[in-house]
Amino acid sequence: MSDLVESRADSTLAEFTADVCRRLASGLLDRTGDDLRDLVAQEVDGLRAALSDPSFLDTADAPSDPPFVSPKGYTTINTNPVTSRRNPLAPLVTIEHDGDVVEMTTTLSLPYQGPRGRVHGGYAAVLLDHVLWHAVRSRLDSVSFTRSLTITYEQALPIGTELTMTGRVTEIDGRKTFAAGEIKAGDVVCVRGEGLWVSPRPRT
Ligand SMILES: CCCCC/C=C\C/C=C\C/C=C\C/C=C\CCCC(=O)SCCNC(=O)CCNC(=O)[C@H](O)C(C)(C)COP(=O)(O)OP(=O)(O)OC[C@H]1O[C@@H](n2cnc3c(N)ncnc32)[C@H](O)[C@@H]1OP(=O)(O)O
């Protein structure tokens, strides 16, 4: 990462706007009528205040995902639908590396619901893909892509409860890296995943 291409205030405004979008996306699914109107009005007021008076925004913390100029000279924004604070599709997650194990936590709200009260299985796969990719990435110098991912849904994965995703590499064989992990709600393993990540063939 190198030069910033936007002021800190503008990056903070962008992330504040993404948070507004997250709250609206949830509110649209659990509020109706006047309750929904109140939420929309409150968020619109917040956006207006943030635009007209920068001191409205809490700038104590540095923006999580400011755009930057990459070492290759491209202006880059983290678009990732799991981790980017600037992408309203991404829930707020923490990611920590502990030796070879990567741990990610998040709590998912209604926009991620499949069956009532349960996380959509496809999004559970997204979370596992991401945490396993991080585990793979931490062991390789090269880029790698998910080639296969097998998901086993053992228990309902709850909405509104903190989830912990863990991932670890199980084998490296040339361009192939195998990884496995799980998603827990509390102490209960709800979803398991295992897969293969392949680095592209070196250019000849
Ligand atoms: C890039 C940024 C880096 C910097 C990062 C820095 C900060 C990070 C910040 C933010 C995060 C950024 C990004 C993270 C994003 C997402 C994370 C999740 C990951 C993804 O979301 S990623 C998208 C989905 N993914 C794809 O878009 C892949 C599409 N695909 C391909 O692009 C090709 O498929 C490719 C190139 C992968 C391989 O192509 P290929 O032609 O080289 O492969 P080939 O067929 O040769 O297979 C090779 C060997 O695997 C064996 N093999 C194959 N299948 C097997 C199986 N099922 N089981 C056992 N073995 C298997 C073969 O038998 C052979 O083995 P052997 O070599 O021993 O013969």
The ligand as an SDF file (V2000), in Angstrom:
LIG
                    3D

 69 71  0  0  0  0  0  0  0  0999 V2000
   -4.7360  -10.9830   -5.8450 C   0  0  0  0  0  0  0  0  0  0  0  0
   -4.4490  -10.1070   -4.6170 C   0  0  0  0  0  0  0  0  0  0  0  0
   -3.2700  -10.5290   -3.8270 C   0  0  0  0  0  0  0  0  0  0  0  0
   -2.9540   -9.5340   -2.7450 C   0  0  0  0  0  0  0  0  0  0  0  0
   -3.8060   -9.7140   -1.5280 C   0  0  0  0  0  0  0  0  0  0  0  0
   -3.5860   -8.6820   -0.5440 C   0  0  0  0  0  0  0  0  0  0  0  0
   -4.5200   -8.3350    0.3630 C   0  0  0  0  0  0  0  0  0  0  0  0
   -5.8350   -9.0250    0.4310 C   0  0  0  0  0  0  0  0  0  0  0  0
   -6.9170   -8.0560    0.4910 C   0  0  0  0  0  0  0  0  0  0  0  0
   -8.1780   -8.3750    0.1460 C   0  0  0  0  0  0  0  0  0  0  0  0
   -8.5990   -9.7360   -0.2930 C   0  0  0  0  0  0  0  0  0  0  0  0
   -8.5280   -9.9070   -1.7890 C   0  0  0  0  0  0  0  0  0  0  0  0
   -9.0080  -10.9530   -2.4470 C   0  0  0  0  0  0  0  0  0  0  0  0
   -9.6330  -12.1300   -1.8060 C   0  0  0  0  0  0  0  0  0  0  0  0
  -10.7550  -12.6130   -2.5980 C   0  0  0  0  0  0  0  0  0  0  0  0
  -11.3680  -13.7930   -2.4500 C   0  0  0  0  0  0  0  0  0  0  0  0
  -10.9670  -14.8270   -1.5310 C   0  0  0  0  0  0  0  0  0  0  0  0
  -11.6630  -16.1200   -1.8930 C   0  0  0  0  0  0  0  0  0  0  0  0
  -11.0150  -16.8090   -3.0960 C   0  0  0  0  0  0  0  0  0  0  0  0
  -11.8600  -16.7730   -4.3220 C   0  0  0  0  0  0  0  0  0  0  0  0
  -13.0370  -16.5730   -4.2440 O   0  0  0  0  0  0  0  0  0  0  0  0
  -11.1090  -17.0600   -5.8630 S   0  0  0  0  0  0  0  0  0  0  0  0
  -12.4450  -16.8280   -7.0560 C   0  0  0  0  0  0  0  0  0  0  0  0
  -13.1080  -18.1290   -7.4670 C   0  0  0  0  0  0  0  0  0  0  0  0
  -12.2050  -19.0070   -8.1830 N   0  0  0  0  0  0  0  0  0  0  0  0
  -11.8550  -18.8240   -9.4580 C   0  0  0  0  0  0  0  0  0  0  0  0
  -12.2620  -17.8920  -10.1170 O   0  0  0  0  0  0  0  0  0  0  0  0
  -10.9100  -19.8540  -10.0410 C   0  0  0  0  0  0  0  0  0  0  0  0
  -11.2870  -20.2320  -11.4780 C   0  0  0  0  0  0  0  0  0  0  0  0
  -10.3940  -21.2620  -11.9400 N   0  0  0  0  0  0  0  0  0  0  0  0
   -9.2010  -20.9450  -12.4920 C   0  0  0  0  0  0  0  0  0  0  0  0
   -8.8690  -19.8110  -12.7640 O   0  0  0  0  0  0  0  0  0  0  0  0
   -8.3240  -22.1160  -12.7940 C   0  0  0  0  0  0  0  0  0  0  0  0
   -9.0250  -23.3060  -12.6210 O   0  0  0  0  0  0  0  0  0  0  0  0
   -7.0560  -22.1450  -11.9150 C   0  0  0  0  0  0  0  0  0  0  0  0
   -6.0960  -20.9850  -12.3140 C   0  0  0  0  0  0  0  0  0  0  0  0
   -7.4050  -22.0410  -10.4060 C   0  0  0  0  0  0  0  0  0  0  0  0
   -6.3090  -23.4550  -12.1190 C   0  0  0  0  0  0  0  0  0  0  0  0
   -6.1950  -23.6480  -13.5160 O   0  0  0  0  0  0  0  0  0  0  0  0
   -5.1360  -24.6870  -14.0590 P   0  0  0  0  0  0  0  0  0  0  0  0
   -5.4270  -24.9110  -15.5210 O   0  0  0  0  0  0  0  0  0  0  0  0
   -3.7830  -24.2340  -13.6840 O   0  0  0  0  0  0  0  0  0  0  0  0
   -5.5520  -25.9800  -13.2230 O   0  0  0  0  0  0  0  0  0  0  0  0
   -5.2860  -27.4940  -13.5310 P   0  0  0  0  0  0  0  0  0  0  0  0
   -6.4470  -28.0970  -14.2020 O   0  0  0  0  0  0  0  0  0  0  0  0
   -3.9100  -27.6510  -14.1290 O   0  0  0  0  0  0  0  0  0  0  0  0
   -5.2610  -28.0710  -12.0190 O   0  0  0  0  0  0  0  0  0  0  0  0
   -4.1620  -27.7800  -11.1780 C   0  0  0  0  0  0  0  0  0  0  0  0
   -3.9370  -29.0110  -10.3290 C   0  0  0  0  0  0  0  0  0  0  0  0
   -5.0660  -29.1940   -9.4280 O   0  0  0  0  0  0  0  0  0  0  0  0
   -5.6220  -30.5030   -9.6160 C   0  0  0  0  0  0  0  0  0  0  0  0
   -7.0670  -30.4220   -9.3480 N   0  0  0  0  0  0  0  0  0  0  0  0
   -7.9500  -29.6400  -10.0120 C   0  0  0  0  0  0  0  0  0  0  0  0
   -9.1570  -29.7600   -9.4470 N   0  0  0  0  0  0  0  0  0  0  0  0
   -9.0080  -30.6320   -8.4180 C   0  0  0  0  0  0  0  0  0  0  0  0
   -9.8970  -31.1240   -7.4230 C   0  0  0  0  0  0  0  0  0  0  0  0
  -11.1980  -30.7590   -7.4260 N   0  0  0  0  0  0  0  0  0  0  0  0
   -9.4050  -31.9770   -6.4930 N   0  0  0  0  0  0  0  0  0  0  0  0
   -8.0980  -32.3420   -6.5060 C   0  0  0  0  0  0  0  0  0  0  0  0
   -7.2010  -31.8750   -7.4000 N   0  0  0  0  0  0  0  0  0  0  0  0
   -7.6690  -31.0520   -8.3450 C   0  0  0  0  0  0  0  0  0  0  0  0
   -5.2630  -30.9090  -11.0180 C   0  0  0  0  0  0  0  0  0  0  0  0
   -5.2580  -32.3250  -11.1600 O   0  0  0  0  0  0  0  0  0  0  0  0
   -3.8440  -30.3240  -11.1340 C   0  0  0  0  0  0  0  0  0  0  0  0
   -2.9690  -31.1520  -10.3850 O   0  0  0  0  0  0  0  0  0  0  0  0
   -1.5200  -31.5410  -10.9430 P   0  0  0  0  0  0  0  0  0  0  0  0
   -0.8190  -30.2530  -11.2800 O   0  0  0  0  0  0  0  0  0  0  0  0
   -0.8820  -32.2880   -9.8180 O   0  0  0  0  0  0  0  0  0  0  0  0
   -1.7820  -32.3690  -12.1680 O   0  0  0  0  0  0  0  0  0  0  0  0
  1  2  1  0
  2  3  1  0
  3  4  1  0
  4  5  1  0
  5  6  1  0
  6  7  2  0
  7  8  1  0
  8  9  1  0
  9 10  2  0
 10 11  1  0
 11 12  1  0
 12 13  2  0
 13 14  1  0
 14 15  1  0
 15 16  2  0
 16 17  1  0
 17 18  1  0
 18 19  1  0
 19 20  1  0
 20 21  2  0
 20 22  1  0
 22 23  1  0
 23 24  1  0
 24 25  1  0
 25 26  1  0
 26 27  2  0
 26 28  1  0
 28 29  1  0
 29 30  1  0
 30 31  1  0
 31 32  2  0
 31 33  1  0
 33 34  1  0
 33 35  1  0
 35 36  1  0
 35 37  1  0
 35 38  1  0
 38 39  1  0
 39 40  1  0
 40 41  2  0
 40 42  1  0
 40 43  1  0
 43 44  1  0
 44 45  2  0
 44 46  1  0
 44 47  1  0
 47 48  1  0
 48 49  1  0
 49 50  1  0
 49 64  1  0
 50 51  1  0
 51 52  1  0
 51 62  1  0
 52 53  1  0
 52 61  1  0
 53 54  2  0
 54 55  1  0
 55 56  1  0
 55 61  2  0
 56 57  1  0
 56 58  2  0
 58 59  1  0
 59 60  2  0
 60 61  1  0
 62 63  1  0
 62 64  1  0
 64 65  1  0
 65 66  1  0
 66 67  2  0
 66 68  1  0
 66 69  1  0
M  END
$$$$
